[in-house]
Amino acid sequence: MYEPNLEEVIAKLVGVTLSEDHVRSIVGAPSIEESETCACGDKLEECKDSYEHMTHGV
């Protein structure tokens, strides 16, 4: 017997499939772009001080 996955169940209940960015905005999480950007504005993976910047030294 076929069991639908969670995305299929939600799509059927809501009538649409929500994008990851849309779900992030609903729950107040940062966008994909924001989660990849250091607090200083550089790309997170390219900033040599990203840990210091993102944790504010904690």
C-alpha positions, 0 to 999 in steps of 0.5 A, spaced: 500 500 500 502 506 498 503 511 503 504 519 501 510 523 504 509 529 508 510 534 503 504 530 499 499 530 505 501 537 506 500 539 499 493 535 499 491 539 505 493 546 503 492 545 496 499 548 494 506 546 495 510 551 499 517 553 497 522 553 503 523 560 503 515 561 504 516 556 510 522 560 513 518 566 512 512 563 516 516 561 522 520 567 522 527 563 520 532 567 516 531 566 508 536 561 505 540 567 503 541 570 510 543 563 513 549 563 508 551 571 509 556 573 515 553 578 520 559 582 516 556 582 509 561 577 506 559 570 504 559 565 511 564 560 508 569 565 505 569 570 512 575 568 516 572 571 522 565 568 521 565 564 528 566 571 532 562 575 527 556 570 528 556 568 535 559 575 537 565 572 541 561 568 545 
